[in-house]
């Protein structure tokens, strides 16, 4: 998975650059203060989030230290990676934002359309062997970026399939290898973080259990986590290129329907009640494989809401631990876009 890489100079430090060709495969609602734009901070935020969710480290201080190595922090460590977007091929246009609200006329926002292409440039501080212990290699960022874009998107409403991006064939894998590749990368990064070295979760904390599902191994004690960590990943059925909008309509309908059919105060699929907010603990994304197949990807992260704990399934604030609500939500989606 090699991009176009070359050496440059960054503030007197040796560095490498790599350029990736990208295609937006679902509407992206991304904007700065004044106008729609592709924002590197959103992509880096996605990479950070997925890193935290994937690394099965129960000690949050250790996790913070691991994360800082790759992305820097606000205290002492500058980020060793910079991301730059070159302008997209076409400008943003007004598009419907919530597709289940068909009666509303004020339901439009500026967004980049499906099939818009752009270039992403990665720059890192690592360029030679003597730096290898200090800065991560650029290929590590390429790999993590590729995985993050399979599991999530950029901009608004990314947990509902918006802002998804496909990399060129050189940086993607065919459908038949996708699930294995995801599991391998998750395990590889846990190994790099030292999580699997003699840990109770074993050498392979994420395992492919059938032709469409990855789950954490039985040796992983999810009860030990008081934060969102990846519990399982499911690949959905193929989406025809012309049916991306229909798929997103079904996703929005399912988000609405799950709350209508199961009225309660809190939902693992997300809720907003008064001042209380909870982001969905199932992330819906769309990916395009190297053989040009569009697939939904459903990533379950642990549902943890740490207010009013006495009413939760467990003392650490977890709920929907049997996945019943999230499984129902996905069944609505998978049954609705034939």
PyMOL commands that set and color helices and strands:
alter all, ss='L'
color gray80, all
select helices_A, chain A and resi 40-54+60-71+129-131+138-151+169-171+175-192+222-224+241-261+309-311+324-334
alter helices_A, ss='H'
color red, helices_A
select strands_A, chain A and resi 4-10+13-24+81-86+93-96+108-111+117-124+165-167+206-210+213-216+230-239+271-273+276-278+282-288+294-301
alter strands_A, ss='S'
color yellow, strands_A
deselect
rebuild
show_as cartoon
